[in-house]
């Protein structure tokens, strides 16, 4: 577990998410229309220079790692966002009654982009939905809450893009959607995990109340080529 979850993007791109990106020797990246995440196989200081040359596009990227490092050239560091990786250690979750959920498809992407732009749960692009298992809650025909999955290294699945429109907070939508994802992942014989910004105390408290525990610090480095 330690090795895989310390470098989740690398192991995701080597296993279940390999069709969404590319791996070249010790460098790996998702297609930019899917996700900005990039990774290296070994220590960041050793792998980041080669990654710079391996990426065939000029979009800004996000290097995700449990290492707190000084980013080497020729990369330009735009931001360093500290966070936590949380692992679900609660009991098996059987599902619960709640508001109706609808599987989200490509036709819903414009609404998904609007909702994530408003609520900022993390990077979300035109084809992020290809990670799969996105569900939404609608009110009066409009998407007001959603959740899905993202990085999928062997044995684990990350819950991501958990967000609710500000006009619909306090209704339990996010909890319902998140625990549905927990159930889906567990039914697949895998362990749920997620990432949260270190300064988001409210979200951390909610996740802990649902059975998630902080496993390690994680850092998101926004880089420019």
Secondary structure, 3 states (H helix, E strand, C coil): CHHHHHCHHHHHHHCCCHHHEEEECCEEEECCCCCCEEEECCCHHHHHHHHHHHCCCCCCEEEEECCCCCCCCCCEEEEEEEEEEEEECCCCCCCCCCCCCEECCHHHHHHHHHHHHHHCCCCCCCCHHHHCCCEEEEECCEEEEEEEECCCCCCEEEEEEEEECHHHCCCCHHHHHHHHHHHHHHHCCCEEEEEEECCCHHHHHHHHHCCEEEEEEEEEEEEEC
